[in-house]
Amino acid sequence: MPASLRPDVAFDGRATLGEGPVWDAEQERLVWLDILPGLVHRFDPVTGSDDVFGVGKPAGSAGLRHGGGLVLAVEDGFALLDPGWQRLDQVAVVEHPGPPARFNEGKCDPAGRFLAGTMAYDETPEAGSVYRLDADLAVTKLFDGVTISNGLAWTPDGATMYYIDSPTQGVDAFDYDAGTGRLGNRRRVVDVPAAAGLPDGMTLDTDGCLWVALWGGSAVHRYTPDGRLDTVLSLPATNITCPVFGGPGLGVLYVTSARDGLDEQQLAAQPHAGALFVADVGARGLPTLRFAG
């Protein structure tokens, strides 16, 4: 029987589509996004304050930069936000073939590149792709044929990349060459039953276990390296989007959620849908990887 845990509400942000939490250990702040309205948030867990920067278009994901500020995957490409959170410069435009689409989940790899994937707004099967933004701001398409490009994570040695295309109901692994950014040997490592929800964002802990958010499943699941479910974090919202470790020693788990996709009756029953949650789950995370550009 998997262990069961309970969270607290860290910040009741009532996000339409809360996503992409990133812990900034230097500032001791949590960066997170509300994708559809294009809002980048910076939450202070000590004071409870939450600063907001409006991107002006949907923003799918963010990564910390070595020199301060953020790299963002916005609706139609990549952008850089300055350290003072005052100026946003779009540095690459990516044309989406097929139906209207946007960027979704993205993260930095161990070499300081930023990877992010796309999805069609109407979730047309296999209409999305995964791209890489290098430190020199060059963009490379890595692979296509994905439907809802979601979670990314790397092992500490950079040799394995984990990836989620949500409707495939699982987590895949790739061999990853951190020196070149090349991918190979894709294989399934975790299967998620459809009844548990759609796998969404994920993060890795120091034991090599994957924490996977479940859209429609009101939970985050922890899977051991051999794919076994061993811990369930139940949450008071249906649509759970992404976990990340943060706080002192990366010892607590922050989890984003969404109000999107819920009707009025469901929202009335879930007053904390769209909140940022936090829980002590008895595990620790890995240091945040930063963009080198």
LINLIN-V416043 format. One record per helix or strand of 2 or more residues. SS is the DSSP state (a for helix, b for strand). FROM is the first residue (numbers start at 1). TO is the last residue. Records with the same first field share a line. If there is no record, write none. Layout:
BEGIN
SS=FROM-TO + FROM-TO
END
This chain:
BEGIN
b=3-6 + 8-11 + 17-24 + 29-34 + 39-43 + 50-54 + 59-65 + 70-74 + 77-81 + 88-93 + 101-108 + 114-120 + 128-133 + 139-146 + 148-154 + 160-165 + 170-177 + 182-191 + 198-205 + 210-215 + 219-223 + 229-234 + 239-246 + 252-258 + 276-279
a=166-168 + 194-196 + 248-250 + 264-269
END
